[in-house]
Amino acid sequence: MALCVGIIGAGIGGLTAALACRQAGFDVELLSTSCSEQADGAVDLPPNATRLLRALKVLDEVESVAVRPEAIHFRAARSGYLIASRPLGKFAADRYGAPHLHVLHSALLDVLRAQLPHRRIEACTVLAVGSISQNDDFVTVECDDTTLRLDVLIVCDGADSTTRRQLFGGEPARFLGRIEWQALIPADAAAHGRPRHAITRWLGPNGHFIQRDVDGGHRICLTGIASGPPHATQQWMTHDRGDDFVHAFDGWHPSVMEMISRAATCRSRALHDHAAATTWSRGRIVLLGNACHPLLPYVDQGGAMAIEDAWILSRLLGDWEDDDVTAALLEYARYRQPRVTRVQNAARENSTTYHEADAMRAFGRNLKLALGTRLLPELAIEQFDWLYGYDAVKGFD
């Protein structure tokens, strides 16, 4: 009999886990505790993620609603000076065997949902989870209108997961003194002559700003992170006007200020650093994605790590289903912890580097970026091979 797998969370991690588990031959029940609002911003899908989407047979559909950036540019916040540029596009696809994409969060979820022939995929809240209990043989989940008996329960309802806190405990998140803003503007609202289909990172004191083409190049997603007061919640909050967004980047390059001023609405959240879960599973219940190892938004790997988790967990469950599935969950943690710890550390390092306020250290950062991409381009690219070249498919052929 096929394993019955329940999944709490209908975001990128949850939907990918549902696809991967179905592909592995399991019965899947997709659950959600709430319909928490998500900012409809850009999701980066680097090669380590897209090769898994190809294995799940959804890459073509994702590419149809995504943009393939040709390069990533680093610019000085005030002068606009081009510090460095790294190729993506065909270069990344040839080097890593899979494309680098970015896509609207909502468009990606629509593609993933469309692959799941589930009776209740239409709404964000599929089933409202009530109480959860388990014994040696199964997990019981009391829902609104039914009681489910599951062989495995995957919890992937985000960094602020209430399910994780209830079942696993853990330390409270630490506010970083920063606010993250996101907004979407029409592509024609950006400066004339800007590079199309490129990611641009503007680096400044105590903040950084990113612009990405999305929606087939018709819109631009703006993401800004800068110092600010804490919000009452870590969830995204919508604002009719972006006055605080404008104020946070006052004095930056006119192109940045113009783009922010064109945002009719924006969303913001207080940025917190979460400690990774020390325990990834308890019995037949396991954590996945940001519910397990939340990432700061400085390496653009949040979605990718959830996709990697989902693929690897489904394959390990397939290998172990005739034995003790709890052993598969322990092996999943052992297999994934070194990888996600390295990515988390890279994100924390970038959170300091990108926000450097000391002029001399910022000069040193810019010089390192410039020399690496202009004088030693191959070496500059090689330093990311561990991240983008990671092949979770090959490990489970």
N, C-alpha and C positions, 0 to 999 in steps of 0.2 A: 504494500500500500504506500502511496506517495506521501511524503511529509506534508503536513499542513502548517504553513508559515503565516503568522500574523505580522503586519507591519504597521506601527504607529507613526504616522507622518506621511503627508502627501506632497512633499516637496521633491527636490531633485534626488536626494538620497532614497526616499521612500519609493518613488515611482521607478527609479532605476533598480532598486532591490526587487520590486515586484516583477519587473521585466526579466531580470537575471534569474530569479527563482522560478518563474514560469518556464523560462528556457531550459532550466535544469530539471524540469518535470515535476515541480512541486505544486500543490494546491496553495493558492494565495488568498488571504483576506486582508484587504487594505483598510486601515483604520486611521482615524484622526481625532485627537482630543479637542481641537478647536479650529477655528478658521482665522488664525492670526494673519493680519495684513502683511504682505510682503511688498517691499519697494520694487517697482517694475524697472529695474536697472539692467545694466549689461552683466551677463555671466560670461566669464572667460572659460573657454574650453580648449586648453592646450593639448598637444599631441598625446600626452599620457592619458587624457580623458577620451579624446576622439577615437583612438584605436580601440577602446572598449565599446564605444557607441557603434563602431563598425562591427565588432564581434556580436553585439546585440541586434544588429541589422536595422539600426535606426539612423545611421550617420547620413544617408542620403536625404532623409526627411529633415534632419536638423540643419544640414547645409543649405537646404532650400529656403530657410528663414533666417540664416546666419550671414555674417560678414566675415570674410577672410582678410584680416589685416596684413598689409604688405610689410610693415615695419613698426618698431616702437621707437619713439623719439623722446629724449630727455631735454627739457628746456629750463632755463633760469626763470624764476618766477617773475622778476621785475623787468629784466631787459628783454626776455624772450630769446636770448642767445641759445642756439642749438648746441647743447653740451655733448651729446652722443646720439648715435642711431644704431639700432641692431636690426638686421633683416629678419622677417618672418615669411609669410606668403609661401612661394614655391621653395624657397631655401629651407624653411622649417619642415615642409612636407617631404622634401627629398632627404633631409638629414635624419628625420625621425620616423619616416614612413607613415605619417598621419598629419592632417592639417591642424593649424592653430586657428580657432574660430572665436568670435564672440556673438552673442545672441541675447535678445531680450528674455528676461526671466520668464515672463508669461508665455512667450512663444515656445520656449523649450519645454515648459510644463505641458502645453497643449499637445506638442508632438509626442511626448512620453505617454500622456493619458490616452491618446488615440490608439496606442499599441496594446492597450489593456482592455480586453473584452469583459469588463466588470460591470455588474448591474448598477453600481452606485458611484461611478467615477465622475458624474456630472458636477457635483458640488465639492467644495474644499473639505467640508466636514462630511466624511463618508459615513462613519459611525461615531457617536460620542462615547468614548470609553468611560466606563464607570469604575468598577473595582477589578483588580488584577491579583490572582493568586496562582500558586504552582505547587506541584508535588514532584516526585521522582519521574512521573510518567507523562505529564502534560501541564500546560498553562491554561488557566481558565480566565476568560475576560468577559465581564458582565457589561453588555452594551445596552443601548436604548431599548432595542426591541428583540434582543436575542442573547443567548449565552454561547460563547465559542469555546471549544476545546482545541488547543493548538499544540503542535509538537515543539515549535519554536516561536518566540515573540521577539521581533526586531524593533527597537526603539530608535527612531531617527526624526524626532520632532523639533530639532533646532538647538542652537546654543543655549537658549533660555528654557530648556526642556523641563516642564513640570513633572513629566513621568520619570525622568532620570533622578530628579531631586527626591521624589517620593520613594523610589525603589532602590536607589544607589547612594543617596546622600551626596556629600561633596562640599568643597569649600565655596563660599560666595565669590562671585566675580569681582574683580578690582577695576574701578573706574579709572580711565587713563587721563582724564582731564581734556578729552577731545570729543568733538562732535563730527559725525559723518553725515554729509548731505548728498542727496541724489536728485537729479532732475533730468527731464527730457526736453529737448528743444528741436525745432525744425533745422535741417541741415543748412538751409540758406541763412540761418541766423548767425553762423560762425563767420570768422574773418575771411574775406576774399583771398584766394590763393593758398588757403590752408591745405596741407596734404590730405588727400582723400584716402579712406580705408587704412588709416594708420592710428595706432594708439599713441597719444601724446601725454607724457607725464611732466608736469610743471613742478619743480622742486623749489621750495622756499623756506624761510625760517619759520619753524613751528607749524608747518603745514605742507600739504601737497595736493595737487589738482590733476584729475585725469579726464581726458575726453576720448570717446570711442564712437565710431559710426555704428549704428544699429538699424534694424528695420530696412534692410536692403540699401542702406546709405541714405535713407530719407530723413532719418533723425539722428541726433547726437545725444549720447548719454553722458551727463556730467556727474562726476563724483569728486567731492572735495572733503578733505579731512583737516581740521584745524582745531586750535585750542578753544574750549568753550565750557560753559557750566553744565553740570549733570542734568539729565532729564529725569522725570519720575519713573520712566520705564526704558528698557532696552529695545522695546519694539519700535518699529517705524511709526513716525507721527507725520501727518500730512499738514502742510501749511499753504494757505491760499496765496501768500506772497513769500518771496525769498529774501526779505530784508536782512535777516540774520545771516543768511548765506552770503549776501553781498558784503555785509559788514566784516565777516570773517576774512575775506580776501581783498579788503580795501588796500589799494596801493600796488596790487599785482599788475601784471601786464594788461594793457587795454583790451587785448583779445580775450583774456580770461574774464575781465569785468563785463565786457559786452555780452559774452555767452551767458553768464550768470543772470544778468539783467533781463535777458530774454525769456527766462523761465517763468511761465505763468504760475506754476505751483512747484513745490519741492517737498522732499521728505527728509527727515533727519532722525538720528538716533544717537544716544550716548554710547560711546565706544568703550567696551569693557574687555579686559583680558581674563579669560577663563582658564583655570588649570585643567589639564587633561585628566580624564577619569583614571584613577589608579586601578580600578576594577572595571573591566569591560563587559563582564558577564556574571550573572548570578543564576546558577542552575540552567534553565532553558530560556532565559531572557538575556538579550545581548544589545549593546549600544552600537550605533553606526553614525558616521558623519559628524556634524557639528554637535550633536547630542553627546558625543563621546570625546572628541578632540577639537573644540572650537578653534578656528583660525582667525587671527587678525587679518584685515583686508589689505595686506602688503605684499603678497606673492601671487594673488589671483588664482588660488588653488582650492578655494573652499568647495566649489562644486566638483572639481576633479577628485579631491580626496574622498568625497562621498561616493562618487562613481566607482573609484577603485575599491573602496570598502565593500560596496554592494556586489561587485563582480567576484571578488576573492571570497567573501563569506558564502555566496551561493555555491561556488565551486567546492569549497571545503565541506559544506553540508552535503553536497552530492557524493563526495568521497567517503563521508563518515555515516551516511544515513542508515546503513544497516547495522551500525554499531551504536555507541553512545554519542548522541548529538552534543552532549555537553562537552565532550572531548574536542569536537570540531570547533565549538565556540572558544575554548581555551587556546586552541591552535591558531585560530583567527587573530586573537589578541597578540599572541607571541609573534606571529608573522608580520602584523601591521605596525606594531608599536615603534620599532626603530625608524621606519619610513616616515610616519606622521610626526614623530618627535623631531626629526631633522627638518621637516617642512615648517613646523611650528616655530622652531628656533630661527629659521631663515626669515619668517615673517616678523618676529620680534626684533631681529637685527635691522631689517628694513624700516621698521617703525621708528627707529632712532636715526638711521641714515637719511631717510627721506625728509625728516623734519629738523635737520641739523640747524641750530640757531647760531652756533659759533662760526664767524666768518672764515677763519683759517681752516677749520675742519671741513666746512662746506666747500672751500676751494680745493682741499685735498680730495674730497669725494668726487668733485667734478673732474679734476685732473685724472683721477684713476679711471673714471668712466670714459673720458675722451681718449686717453692713451690706449686703453684696451680696445676700443672699437676702431680706432683709426690706424694704430701702429701694429697691434697684435690681434686682429679680428678673429682668427681661428681660436686663439686662447680665450678670448672674451666669450665666444660661443660655447666652448668646451665646458666652461664652469657651470653651465646649465644642463649638461647632458644627464646628470644624475636625476634631475627633476623631470625634464621633458622626455628623456629617453627611456624612462621606466616602463617596462612591458609586462603588465600583469597577465596578458593573454598567453604569452610564451611560457610563463611559469605554470600554466595549467592546461597545456596542450594535451 
